[in-house]
Amino acid sequence: MHRNRSFVGSTSYRGTAGDHKGPLSHSSPHSPLREEIFPARMERPVVLKIGIFCTCLLLMLTACGATPDQLAPQLTVTVSSGFQSQASPIPAIPTYLCGAWPSNNAPGPNSTIVIFARITKNLAGVNGANASAVVHFQSGDQELDQHPASDNGGYVSFQLPLQGRQPVGIPATVDVTFGIPGTTVNCTPAFFTPK
């Protein structure tokens, strides 16, 4: 007996032995692997139903979440009135203040710059205070031979020829000190970096 089944990808010829015009009929045994389980194109109603189902599922999950009214209120922080009495006192401003700065903080390596400094007592300039300065080059320290006295505003200045003593891109500092009868006041240092 001859089976006449058509499978995807198989060829079958009808006829009897001897009157065929080609190879003999090949018919493989039935296999579930040869059948199409999923259609090549899903029908529109199925896709529409899946889309509606996913949308409904998303809406239900969103509805189950917490709302702003359901959140727990934050606790109120209370600061005791004794808190400020525990704080450390504001430090007193020192009697003497002093600072130094250069005329150019990015000079050429062979240029001459001016180092300025000012000293104050209770925020007013101090007149007649003698100043000295030490430059900290990379190769070593050099004290400037100038010792100017401060003017009425508390200002002094020092001429500083660099003469290539500080490499380009390397910062240098200058410490200025004022001599006041009974004390010495160190200024915040000036700094410059040759370019």
BAZA-757382 format. One record per residue: residue in three letters; x negated, y, z of N, C-alpha, C in turn; residue number from 1. Coordinates in nm, 2 decimals, decimal comma. Layout:
BEGIN
   rest      n.x      n.y      n.z     ca.x     ca.y     ca.z      c.x      c.y      c.z    nr
    ala        X        Y        Z        X        Y        Z        X        Y        Z   NUM
...
//
This chain:
BEGIN
   rest      n.x      n.y      n.z     ca.x     ca.y     ca.z      c.x      c.y      c.z    nr
    met    -0,08    -0,12     0,00     0,00     0,00     0,00    -0,09     0,12     0,00     1
    his    -0,04     0,22    -0,07    -0,12     0,34    -0,09    -0,05     0,46    -0,02     2
    arg    -0,13     0,52     0,07    -0,08     0,64     0,14    -0,10     0,76     0,06     3
    asn     0,00     0,85     0,07    -0,01     0,97    -0,01     0,01     1,09     0,08     4
    arg    -0,09     1,12     0,16    -0,09     1,23     0,25    -0,19     1,34     0,20     5
    ser    -0,16     1,46     0,22    -0,24     1,56     0,18    -0,30     1,64     0,30     6
    phe    -0,43     1,64     0,32    -0,49     1,71     0,43    -0,57     1,83     0,37     7
    val    -0,59     1,92     0,46    -0,66     2,04     0,42    -0,80     2,00     0,38     8
    gly    -0,84     2,03     0,26    -0,98     2,00     0,22    -0,99     1,86     0,16     9
    ser    -0,89     1,78     0,15    -0,91     1,64     0,09    -0,84     1,64    -0,04    10
    thr    -0,88     1,55    -0,13    -0,82     1,54    -0,26    -0,76     1,40    -0,28    11
    ser    -0,64     1,39    -0,33    -0,59     1,26    -0,35    -0,53     1,25    -0,49    12
    tyr    -0,54     1,14    -0,56    -0,49     1,11    -0,70    -0,39     1,00    -0,69    13
    arg    -0,28     1,02    -0,76    -0,17     0,91    -0,77    -0,20     0,82    -0,89    14
    gly    -0,16     0,71    -0,88    -0,17     0,62    -0,99    -0,21     0,48    -0,95    15
    thr    -0,22     0,39    -1,04    -0,26     0,26    -1,01    -0,40     0,23    -1,06    16
    ala    -0,46     0,13    -1,01    -0,59     0,10    -1,05    -0,60     0,08    -1,20    17
    gly    -0,69     0,14    -1,26    -0,71     0,13    -1,40    -0,65     0,24    -1,49    18
    asp    -0,55     0,31    -1,45    -0,50     0,42    -1,53    -0,54     0,56    -1,47    19
    his    -0,63     0,56    -1,39    -0,67     0,70    -1,33    -0,78     0,75    -1,42    20
    lys    -0,80     0,89    -1,41    -0,90     0,95    -1,48    -0,99     1,03    -1,39    21
    gly    -1,05     0,97    -1,30    -1,14     1,03    -1,20    -1,17     0,94    -1,10    22
    pro    -1,23     0,98    -0,99    -1,27     0,90    -0,88    -1,15     0,84    -0,81    23
    leu    -1,17     0,73    -0,75    -1,06     0,67    -0,67    -1,01     0,76    -0,56    24
    ser    -0,89     0,74    -0,52    -0,83     0,82    -0,42    -0,90     0,79    -0,28    25
    his    -0,93     0,90    -0,22    -0,99     0,88    -0,08    -0,89     0,94     0,02    26
    ser    -0,86     0,87     0,11    -0,77     0,91     0,21    -0,83     0,88     0,34    27
    ser    -0,86     0,98     0,43    -0,92     0,95     0,56    -0,81     0,93     0,66    28
    pro    -0,84     0,85     0,76    -0,74     0,83     0,86    -0,70     0,96     0,93    29
    his    -0,58     0,97     0,98    -0,53     1,09     1,04    -0,61     1,13     1,16    30
    ser    -0,65     1,26     1,17    -0,73     1,31     1,28    -0,67     1,44     1,33    31
    pro    -0,65     1,46     1,46    -0,60     1,59     1,51    -0,70     1,70     1,48    32
    leu    -0,82     1,68     1,46    -0,92     1,78     1,44    -0,90     1,85     1,30    33
    arg    -0,84     1,78     1,21    -0,82     1,83     1,08    -0,69     1,92     1,06    34
    glu    -0,61     1,92     1,16    -0,49     2,00     1,15    -0,51     2,14     1,21    35
    glu    -0,44     2,23     1,15    -0,46     2,37     1,20    -0,37     2,38     1,32    36
    ile    -0,44     2,41     1,43    -0,37     2,43     1,56    -0,31     2,57     1,56    37
    phe    -0,39     2,67     1,53    -0,35     2,81     1,53    -0,33     2,86     1,39    38
    pro    -0,22     2,92     1,36    -0,20     2,97     1,23    -0,29     3,09     1,20    39
    ala    -0,33     3,10     1,07    -0,42     3,20     1,03    -0,37     3,34     1,06    40
    arg    -0,25     3,36     1,06    -0,19     3,50     1,09    -0,08     3,48     1,19    41
    met    -0,09     3,56     1,30     0,02     3,55     1,40     0,14     3,63     1,35    42
    glu     0,25     3,59     1,38     0,37     3,66     1,34     0,39     3,79     1,42    43
    arg     0,44     3,89     1,36     0,46     4,02     1,43     0,54     4,01     1,56    44
    pro     0,65     3,94     1,56     0,72     3,93     1,69     0,64     3,88     1,81    45
    val     0,55     3,79     1,78     0,47     3,73     1,89     0,37     3,84     1,94    46
    val     0,31     3,91     1,85     0,22     4,02     1,89     0,29     4,12     1,96    47
    leu     0,41     4,16     1,92     0,49     4,26     1,99     0,52     4,22     2,13    48
    lys     0,56     4,09     2,14     0,60     4,04     2,28     0,48     4,04     2,37    49
    ile     0,36     4,00     2,32     0,24     4,00     2,40     0,21     4,15     2,45    50
    gly     0,22     4,24     2,36     0,19     4,38     2,39     0,29     4,43     2,49    51
    ile     0,42     4,40     2,48     0,51     4,45     2,58     0,49     4,38     2,72    52
    phe     0,45     4,25     2,72     0,42     4,18     2,84     0,30     4,25     2,91    53
    cys     0,19     4,28     2,84     0,08     4,34     2,90     0,11     4,48     2,95    54
    thr     0,19     4,55     2,88     0,23     4,69     2,93     0,31     4,68     3,06    55
    cys     0,40     4,59     3,06     0,48     4,57     3,18     0,40     4,52     3,30    56
    leu     0,30     4,43     3,28     0,21     4,39     3,38     0,13     4,50     3,44    57
    leu     0,08     4,59     3,35     0,00     4,70     3,39     0,08     4,80     3,48    58
    leu     0,21     4,82     3,44     0,30     4,91     3,51     0,33     4,85     3,65    59
    met     0,35     4,72     3,66     0,38     4,66     3,79     0,26     4,67     3,88    60
    leu     0,14     4,65     3,83     0,02     4,66     3,91    -0,01     4,80     3,96    61
    thr     0,02     4,90     3,88     0,01     5,04     3,91     0,11     5,08     4,02    62
    ala     0,23     5,02     4,01     0,33     5,06     4,11     0,30     5,00     4,25    63
    cys     0,22     4,90     4,25     0,18     4,83     4,38     0,07     4,91     4,45    64
    gly     0,00     5,00     4,39    -0,11     5,08     4,45    -0,06     5,18     4,56    65
    ala    -0,16     5,23     4,63    -0,13     5,33     4,74    -0,10     5,46     4,67    66
    thr    -0,01     5,53     4,73     0,02     5,67     4,69    -0,04     5,77     4,78    67
    pro    -0,06     5,89     4,74    -0,12     5,99     4,83    -0,05     6,01     4,96    68
    asp     0,08     5,98     4,97     0,16     5,99     5,09     0,12     5,88     5,19    69
    gln     0,07     5,77     5,14     0,05     5,65     5,22    -0,10     5,65     5,28    70
    leu    -0,18     5,74     5,24    -0,32     5,75     5,29    -0,32     5,79     5,43    71
    ala    -0,42     5,74     5,51    -0,43     5,78     5,65    -0,49     5,92     5,66    72
    pro    -0,43     6,00     5,75    -0,49     6,14     5,76    -0,63     6,13     5,83    73
    gln    -0,71     6,23     5,79    -0,84     6,24     5,84    -0,84     6,29     5,99    74
    leu    -0,93     6,24     6,07    -0,94     6,29     6,21    -0,99     6,43     6,21    75
    thr    -0,94     6,51     6,31    -0,98     6,64     6,33    -1,10     6,65     6,42    76
    val    -1,20     6,72     6,37    -1,33     6,74     6,45    -1,31     6,86     6,54    77
    thr    -1,34     6,84     6,67    -1,33     6,95     6,76    -1,47     6,98     6,82    78
    val    -1,50     7,11     6,81    -1,63     7,15     6,86    -1,61     7,22     7,00    79
    ser    -1,68     7,17     7,10    -1,66     7,22     7,23    -1,71     7,36     7,24    80
    ser    -1,66     7,44     7,33    -1,71     7,58     7,35    -1,85     7,58     7,41    81
    gly    -1,89     7,48     7,47    -2,03     7,48     7,53    -2,14     7,44     7,42    82
    phe    -2,09     7,42     7,30    -2,19     7,38     7,20    -2,29     7,49     7,17    83
    gln    -2,25     7,62     7,16    -2,35     7,72     7,14    -2,44     7,75     7,25    84
    ser    -2,40     7,72     7,37    -2,50     7,74     7,48    -2,61     7,63     7,48    85
    gln    -2,60     7,52     7,40    -2,70     7,42     7,39    -2,80     7,45     7,29    86
    ala    -2,77     7,55     7,20    -2,86     7,58     7,09    -2,98     7,65     7,14    87
    ser    -3,10     7,63     7,07    -3,22     7,70     7,11    -3,21     7,84     7,07    88
    pro    -3,27     7,93     7,14    -3,27     8,07     7,11    -3,34     8,10     6,98    89
    ile    -3,30     8,21     6,92    -3,37     8,26     6,80    -3,51     8,31     6,84    90
    pro    -3,61     8,26     6,77    -3,74     8,30     6,81    -3,76     8,46     6,79    91
    ala    -3,84     8,51     6,87    -3,87     8,66     6,86    -3,96     8,69     6,74    92
    ile    -3,94     8,80     6,68    -4,03     8,84     6,57    -4,17     8,88     6,64    93
    pro    -4,28     8,82     6,58    -4,41     8,86     6,64    -4,43     9,01     6,63    94
    thr    -4,51     9,06     6,72    -4,54     9,20     6,73    -4,61     9,24     6,60    95
    tyr    -4,71     9,16     6,56    -4,79     9,19     6,44    -4,75     9,09     6,32    96
    leu    -4,73     9,15     6,21    -4,70     9,06     6,09    -4,80     9,11     5,98    97
    cys    -4,84     9,01     5,90    -4,94     9,04     5,80    -4,92     8,95     5,68    98
    gly    -4,94     9,00     5,56    -4,93     8,92     5,44    -5,03     8,97     5,33    99
    ala    -5,07     8,88     5,24    -5,16     8,91     5,13    -5,11     8,86     5,00   100
    trp    -5,14     8,93     4,89    -5,10     8,89     4,76    -5,19     8,94     4,65   101
    pro    -5,20     8,88     4,53    -5,29     8,93     4,43    -5,22     9,02     4,33   102
    ser    -5,30     9,10     4,26    -5,24     9,19     4,16    -5,19     9,10     4,04   103
    asn    -5,25     8,99     4,02    -5,22     8,90     3,91    -5,24     8,75     3,96   104
    asn    -5,13     8,67     3,96    -5,15     8,54     4,01    -5,19     8,44     3,91   105
    ala    -5,20     8,48     3,78    -5,25     8,40     3,67    -5,35     8,47     3,58   106
    pro    -5,46     8,51     3,64    -5,56     8,59     3,57    -5,65     8,50     3,48   107
    gly    -5,72     8,57     3,39    -5,82     8,50     3,30    -5,93     8,46     3,39   108
    pro    -6,01     8,36     3,35    -6,12     8,31     3,44    -6,23     8,41     3,47   109
    asn    -6,25     8,51     3,38    -6,35     8,61     3,40    -6,30     8,75     3,43   110
    ser    -6,18     8,76     3,47    -6,12     8,89     3,49    -6,15     8,93     3,64   111
    thr    -6,11     9,06     3,66    -6,12     9,11     3,80    -5,98     9,14     3,85   112
    ile    -5,95     9,09     3,97    -5,81     9,11     4,02    -5,83     9,19     4,15   113
    val    -5,71     9,24     4,20    -5,71     9,31     4,33    -5,63     9,23     4,43   114
    ile    -5,68     9,21     4,55    -5,61     9,14     4,65    -5,56     9,25     4,75   115
    phe    -5,43     9,25     4,76    -5,36     9,35     4,85    -5,32     9,28     4,98   116
    ala    -5,32     9,35     5,09    -5,27     9,30     5,22    -5,21     9,41     5,30   117
    arg    -5,11     9,38     5,39    -5,04     9,48     5,47    -5,03     9,42     5,61   118
    ile    -5,05     9,51     5,71    -5,02     9,47     5,85    -4,92     9,56     5,91   119
    thr    -4,83     9,51     5,99    -4,73     9,59     6,05    -4,72     9,55     6,20   120
    lys    -4,68     9,65     6,28    -4,65     9,63     6,42    -4,51     9,67     6,45   121
    asn    -4,43     9,58     6,49    -4,28     9,60     6,50    -4,22     9,66     6,37   122
    leu    -4,27     9,60     6,27    -4,22     9,63     6,13    -4,26     9,76     6,07   123
    ala    -4,35     9,84     6,15    -4,40     9,96     6,10    -4,55     9,94     6,06   124
    gly    -4,60    10,01     5,95    -4,74     9,99     5,91    -4,84    10,04     6,02   125
    val    -4,95     9,97     6,03    -5,05    10,00     6,12    -5,17    10,07     6,05   126
    asn    -5,20    10,19     6,10    -5,31    10,27     6,05    -5,44    10,23     6,11   127
    gly    -5,55    10,22     6,03    -5,69    10,21     6,09    -5,73    10,07     6,13   128
    ala    -5,66     9,96     6,09    -5,70     9,83     6,12    -5,80     9,78     6,02   129
    asn    -5,91     9,73     6,06    -6,02     9,68     5,97    -5,99     9,54     5,92   130
    ala    -6,01     9,53     5,79    -5,97     9,40     5,73    -6,10     9,33     5,67   131
    ser    -6,09     9,20     5,66    -6,19     9,12     5,59    -6,12     9,01     5,51   132
    ala    -6,19     8,96     5,41    -6,13     8,86     5,32    -6,23     8,75     5,29   133
    val    -6,18     8,63     5,28    -6,26     8,51     5,24    -6,18     8,44     5,12   134
    val    -6,26     8,43     5,01    -6,20     8,36     4,89    -6,24     8,21     4,90   135
    his    -6,14     8,12     4,88    -6,17     7,98     4,88    -6,17     7,93     4,73   136
    phe    -6,29     7,93     4,67    -6,31     7,88     4,53    -6,32     7,73     4,54   137
    gln    -6,31     7,66     4,43    -6,32     7,51     4,43    -6,47     7,47     4,47   138
    ser    -6,57     7,56     4,43    -6,71     7,53     4,46    -6,75     7,57     4,60   139
    gly    -6,66     7,64     4,67    -6,70     7,68     4,81    -6,63     7,82     4,84   140
    asp    -6,65     7,86     4,97    -6,59     7,98     5,02    -6,69     8,10     5,00   141
    gln    -6,63     8,22     4,98    -6,71     8,34     4,96    -6,64     8,45     5,04   142
    glu    -6,71     8,51     5,13    -6,66     8,63     5,20    -6,69     8,75     5,12   143
    leu    -6,59     8,83     5,11    -6,60     8,96     5,03    -6,68     9,06     5,12   144
    asp    -6,77     9,14     5,06    -6,85     9,23     5,14    -6,77     9,36     5,16   145
    gln    -6,65     9,37     5,13    -6,57     9,49     5,15    -6,50     9,48     5,29   146
    his    -6,49     9,58     5,36    -6,42     9,58     5,49    -6,33     9,71     5,51   147
    pro    -6,23     9,72     5,42    -6,15     9,85     5,43    -6,06     9,86     5,55   148
    ala    -6,03     9,98     5,59    -5,94    10,01     5,70    -5,80    10,03     5,64   149
    ser    -5,70     9,99     5,71    -5,56    10,01     5,66    -5,52    10,16     5,66   150
    asp    -5,44    10,19     5,56    -5,39    10,33     5,55    -5,26    10,35     5,64   151
    asn    -5,19    10,46     5,63    -5,07    10,49     5,71    -4,96    10,39     5,70   152
    gly    -4,95    10,32     5,58    -4,85    10,22     5,56    -4,90    10,08     5,60   153
    gly    -5,02    10,07     5,64    -5,08     9,94     5,68    -5,14     9,86     5,56   154
    tyr    -5,16     9,92     5,45    -5,21     9,86     5,33    -5,36     9,87     5,32   155
    val    -5,42     9,76     5,26    -5,56     9,75     5,22    -5,57     9,68     5,09   156
    ser    -5,68     9,70     5,01    -5,70     9,63     4,89    -5,85     9,59     4,88   157
    phe    -5,87     9,48     4,80    -6,01     9,43     4,78    -6,02     9,40     4,63   158
    gln    -6,13     9,44     4,57    -6,16     9,41     4,43    -6,23     9,27     4,43   159
    leu    -6,18     9,19     4,34    -6,23     9,05     4,33    -6,27     9,01     4,19   160
    pro    -6,39     9,03     4,15    -6,43     8,98     4,01    -6,45     8,83     4,01   161
    leu    -6,37     8,76     3,93    -6,38     8,61     3,93    -6,50     8,55     3,87   162
    gln    -6,55     8,61     3,76    -6,68     8,57     3,70    -6,68     8,42     3,67   163
    gly    -6,57     8,36     3,64    -6,57     8,22     3,60    -6,59     8,12     3,71   164
    arg    -6,58     8,17     3,84    -6,61     8,08     3,95    -6,50     7,98     3,99   165
    gln    -6,38     8,01     3,93    -6,27     7,91     3,96    -6,23     7,85     3,83   166
    pro    -6,22     7,72     3,82    -6,18     7,65     3,69    -6,04     7,69     3,65   167
    val    -6,01     7,69     3,52    -5,88     7,72     3,47    -5,78     7,61     3,52   168
    gly    -5,66     7,65     3,57    -5,56     7,56     3,61    -5,58     7,51     3,76   169
    ile    -5,68     7,55     3,83    -5,70     7,51     3,97    -5,67     7,63     4,06   170
    pro    -5,58     7,62     4,15    -5,54     7,73     4,24    -5,65     7,76     4,34   171
    ala    -5,66     7,89     4,37    -5,76     7,94     4,47    -5,68     8,02     4,57   172
    thr    -5,72     8,03     4,70    -5,66     8,11     4,80    -5,75     8,21     4,85   173
    val    -5,70     8,32     4,91    -5,77     8,42     4,97    -5,71     8,45     5,11   174
    asp    -5,79     8,43     5,22    -5,75     8,46     5,35    -5,79     8,60     5,39   175
    val    -5,70     8,68     5,44    -5,73     8,82     5,49    -5,70     8,82     5,64   176
    thr    -5,79     8,88     5,71    -5,78     8,89     5,85    -5,79     9,04     5,89   177
    phe    -5,71     9,09     5,98    -5,71     9,22     6,04    -5,76     9,22     6,18   178
    gly    -5,86     9,31     6,21    -5,90     9,32     6,35    -5,83     9,43     6,42   179
    ile    -5,76     9,40     6,52    -5,69     9,50     6,61    -5,75     9,50     6,74   180
    pro    -5,77     9,61     6,81    -5,83     9,60     6,95    -5,76     9,50     7,03   181
    gly    -5,83     9,40     7,08    -5,78     9,30     7,17    -5,73     9,18     7,10   182
    thr    -5,71     9,17     6,96    -5,66     9,06     6,89    -5,70     9,06     6,74   183
    thr    -5,69     8,94     6,68    -5,71     8,92     6,54    -5,59     8,87     6,48   184
    val    -5,55     8,93     6,36    -5,42     8,89     6,30    -5,46     8,82     6,16   185
    asn    -5,42     8,70     6,14    -5,44     8,63     6,02    -5,32     8,64     5,93   186
    cys    -5,34     8,68     5,80    -5,23     8,70     5,71    -5,19     8,57     5,64   187
    thr    -5,07     8,57     5,59    -5,04     8,46     5,50    -5,13     8,47     5,38   188
    pro    -5,19     8,36     5,33    -5,29     8,38     5,22    -5,23     8,42     5,09   189
    ala    -5,32     8,49     5,01    -5,29     8,52     4,87    -5,34     8,40     4,79   190
    phe    -5,28     8,38     4,68    -5,33     8,27     4,59    -5,32     8,31     4,44   191
    phe    -5,40     8,25     4,36    -5,40     8,27     4,22    -5,45     8,15     4,15   192
    thr    -5,41     8,13     4,02    -5,46     8,02     3,94    -5,50     8,07     3,81   193
    pro    -5,63     8,07     3,78    -5,68     8,12     3,65    -5,62     8,04     3,53   194
    lys    -5,58     8,11     3,42    -5,52     8,05     3,30    -5,61     8,07     3,18   195
//
